Amino acid sequence: MRQNPSFAMTDAAELRRLIDDNPWMTLVSHTPDGLVASHYAMLLDEDRDDLTIVGHVGKPDDMIHGLGERELLVVVQGPHGYISPGWYGDVAAVPTWNFVSAHLSGVPEVLTPTENLAVLDRLVARFEGRMPDPRLMWERPNDPAYIERLERGTVGFRLTPTRVVAKRKLSQNKTAEVVETVIAELTGDGPYGNPVLAAEMRRAHDAMVRP
């Protein structure tokens, strides 16, 4: 991802928020057979206060990625959406796409089975916790034998990135009036309504004008 200083996202707390809010990530490896990509849910490592993430892949995916043997790129995709040139007023303009994204790169550490089970347990709890009657990993009708078989079919890993490239392109190069118009359009019920992106723009631009 080409970096532009005007759109660079470098604040660690904001990057942690981006990762936590957008757990469905893309894993990319360069292997002897070429590029391979997989898609999995990832979490921040609860024992660290940096950008370390934990997750797992199925063993067939581990066979193609070779976790622990080479660099892994993890793509975090935040809110994004279409921006119409008509929202800029009567000026020459073309369409664009606003987005927030981060690339985390490094050689992952393969977890032990016990560590992997803990990560799997956290993943289930994270997403089942929103259900009215959560089905947690260790609860019936699951039994320990079933959970152990599940763990043996996966490979857990921890990635502490050695390179981070993050970009927040949210109309920072536009006037305050245009930004307010774009936010209003994204908040509305038009064909490109996108309230999540509108909230991200509001957060970024409020931070820019805060003394």
C-alpha positions as CSV (number, residue, x, y, z in Angstrom):
1,M,0.0,0.0,0.0
2,R,1.5,3.3,-1.1
3,Q,1.8,5.7,1.8
4,N,0.8,9.3,1.7
5,P,2.0,11.4,4.7
6,S,-1.3,13.3,4.7
7,F,-3.2,10.0,5.2
8,A,-0.8,8.1,7.4
9,M,-2.2,6.5,10.5
10,T,0.4,6.1,13.1
11,D,-1.3,6.5,16.5
12,A,-1.0,3.1,18.3
13,A,-4.3,3.5,20.2
14,E,-6.1,4.2,17.0
15,L,-4.5,1.2,15.3
16,R,-5.5,-1.0,18.1
17,R,-9.1,0.3,17.8
18,L,-9.0,-0.5,14.1
19,I,-7.8,-4.0,14.7
20,D,-10.3,-4.7,17.5
21,D,-13.2,-3.3,15.5
22,N,-12.4,-5.2,12.3
23,P,-11.3,-8.8,13.3
24,W,-12.0,-10.4,9.8
25,M,-8.6,-10.1,8.2
26,T,-6.7,-11.3,5.1
27,L,-3.5,-13.3,5.5
28,V,-1.0,-13.2,2.6
29,S,2.2,-15.1,2.2
30,H,4.8,-15.3,-0.6
31,T,5.6,-19.0,-1.0
32,P,7.8,-21.0,-3.5
33,D,4.6,-21.6,-5.4
34,G,3.6,-17.9,-5.5
35,L,1.3,-15.7,-3.5
36,V,-1.4,-17.3,-1.3
37,A,-4.1,-15.6,0.7
38,S,-6.5,-16.8,3.4
39,H,-9.2,-15.1,5.5
40,Y,-9.6,-15.6,9.2
41,A,-10.8,-13.8,12.3
42,M,-8.0,-12.4,14.4
43,L,-7.8,-10.7,17.9
44,L,-5.4,-8.4,19.7
45,D,-3.2,-10.4,22.1
46,E,-4.8,-9.6,25.4
47,D,-1.4,-10.0,27.2
48,R,0.2,-7.2,25.2
49,D,-0.4,-3.5,24.7
50,D,1.1,-3.2,21.3
51,L,-0.1,-4.3,17.9
52,T,0.5,-8.1,18.4
53,I,-2.4,-10.2,17.1
54,V,-3.3,-13.8,17.6
55,G,-5.4,-16.2,15.6
56,H,-5.4,-19.5,13.8
57,V,-5.7,-21.2,10.4
58,G,-6.9,-24.6,9.4
59,K,-4.0,-27.1,8.9
60,P,-4.6,-27.1,5.1
61,D,-4.0,-23.4,5.1
62,D,-0.9,-23.7,7.3
63,M,0.5,-26.1,4.7
64,I,0.4,-23.5,2.1
65,H,1.4,-20.5,4.2
66,G,4.2,-22.2,6.2
67,L,3.5,-20.3,9.3
68,G,6.7,-19.5,11.2
69,E,8.9,-20.1,8.2
70,R,8.5,-16.8,6.3
71,E,7.0,-13.3,6.5
72,L,3.2,-13.0,6.8
73,L,1.2,-10.0,5.7
74,V,-2.1,-9.4,7.5
75,V,-4.4,-6.9,6.0
76,V,-6.9,-5.2,8.3
77,Q,-9.7,-3.5,6.4
78,G,-11.7,-0.9,8.2
79,P,-14.7,1.2,7.1
80,H,-14.7,2.1,3.4
81,G,-17.0,3.4,0.8
82,Y,-17.7,5.3,-2.4
83,I,-17.5,9.1,-2.5
84,S,-19.3,10.8,-5.3
85,P,-17.8,13.9,-7.0
86,G,-21.2,15.5,-6.8
87,W,-20.7,15.9,-3.1
88,Y,-17.9,18.3,-3.7
89,G,-20.0,21.0,-5.2
90,D,-19.7,22.7,-8.6
91,V,-15.9,22.0,-9.1
92,A,-13.9,19.7,-11.3
93,A,-13.8,16.3,-9.5
94,V,-13.8,12.6,-10.0
95,P,-15.1,9.7,-7.8
96,T,-12.9,8.3,-5.1
97,W,-13.1,5.8,-2.3
98,N,-12.6,6.7,1.4
99,F,-11.1,3.9,3.6
100,V,-9.1,2.9,6.6
101,S,-6.7,0.0,6.3
102,A,-3.6,-1.4,8.0
103,H,-0.9,-3.8,6.8
104,L,0.9,-5.8,9.6
105,S,3.9,-7.8,8.5
106,G,6.2,-10.1,10.3
107,V,7.2,-13.7,10.9
108,P,4.5,-15.3,13.1
109,E,5.2,-17.5,16.1
110,V,3.4,-20.8,16.1
111,L,1.4,-21.4,19.3
112,T,1.4,-24.5,21.5
113,P,-1.8,-26.5,21.6
114,T,-2.6,-25.1,25.0
115,E,-2.1,-21.5,23.7
116,N,-4.1,-22.3,20.6
117,L,-7.0,-23.6,22.7
118,A,-7.0,-20.3,24.7
119,V,-7.2,-18.3,21.5
120,L,-10.0,-20.4,20.1
121,D,-11.9,-20.0,23.3
122,R,-11.4,-16.2,23.2
123,L,-12.6,-16.1,19.6
124,V,-15.8,-18.0,20.4
125,A,-16.4,-15.9,23.5
126,R,-15.8,-12.6,21.6
127,F,-18.5,-13.3,18.9
128,E,-20.9,-15.5,20.8
129,G,-21.0,-13.0,23.6
130,R,-23.4,-10.9,21.6
131,M,-25.9,-13.7,21.3
132,P,-28.9,-13.8,23.6
133,D,-28.0,-17.4,24.6
134,P,-24.3,-17.8,23.9
135,R,-22.9,-21.2,22.9
136,L,-19.4,-21.0,24.4
137,M,-16.7,-23.4,23.3
138,W,-16.5,-25.6,26.4
139,E,-20.2,-25.7,27.1
140,R,-22.5,-28.7,26.3
141,P,-23.2,-30.2,23.9
142,N,-19.5,-29.8,23.1
143,D,-17.3,-32.1,25.1
144,P,-13.5,-32.1,25.7
145,A,-12.9,-34.8,23.1
146,Y,-14.6,-32.7,20.4
147,I,-12.7,-29.6,21.4
148,E,-9.4,-31.4,21.3
149,R,-10.2,-32.7,17.8
150,L,-11.0,-29.2,16.8
151,E,-7.7,-27.9,18.1
152,R,-5.7,-30.6,16.3
153,G,-7.2,-29.4,13.0
154,T,-5.9,-25.9,13.4
155,V,-2.6,-24.1,13.9
156,G,-2.6,-21.1,16.2
157,F,-0.1,-18.2,15.8
158,R,0.9,-14.9,17.3
159,L,2.2,-12.1,15.0
160,T,4.1,-9.2,16.4
161,P,4.5,-7.0,13.4
162,T,7.9,-5.7,12.5
163,R,6.5,-3.5,9.8
164,V,3.2,-1.5,9.9
165,V,1.7,0.6,7.1
166,A,-1.6,2.1,7.9
167,K,-3.7,4.6,6.0
168,R,-6.7,6.6,6.8
169,K,-8.0,8.4,3.7
170,L,-11.1,10.2,4.8
171,S,-11.2,13.5,2.8
172,Q,-8.5,15.2,4.9
173,N,-7.5,17.1,1.8
174,K,-10.9,18.7,1.5
175,T,-12.4,21.8,3.1
176,A,-14.4,21.6,6.3
177,E,-17.5,22.4,4.3
178,V,-17.0,19.6,1.9
179,V,-16.2,17.2,4.7
180,E,-19.5,18.0,6.4
181,T,-21.3,17.5,3.1
182,V,-19.7,14.1,2.6
183,I,-20.5,13.0,6.2
184,A,-24.1,14.1,5.7
185,E,-24.4,12.1,2.4
186,L,-22.9,9.0,4.0
187,T,-25.3,9.4,7.0
188,G,-28.3,9.7,4.8
189,D,-30.4,7.1,3.0
190,G,-29.0,7.6,-0.5
191,P,-27.5,4.8,-2.6
192,Y,-24.1,5.2,-1.0
193,G,-25.3,5.7,2.6
194,N,-22.6,4.4,4.9
195,P,-23.1,5.5,8.6
196,V,-20.0,3.5,9.8
197,L,-17.8,5.3,7.4
198,A,-19.4,8.6,8.3
199,A,-18.7,8.0,12.0
200,E,-15.0,7.2,11.1
201,M,-14.8,10.5,9.2
202,R,-16.3,12.4,12.0
203,R,-13.8,10.9,14.5
204,A,-10.8,11.7,12.3
205,H,-11.8,15.2,11.5
206,D,-12.8,16.1,15.0
207,A,-9.3,14.9,16.0
208,M,-7.7,17.2,13.4
209,V,-9.4,20.3,14.6
210,R,-9.1,19.5,18.4
211,P,-6.7,22.0,20.0
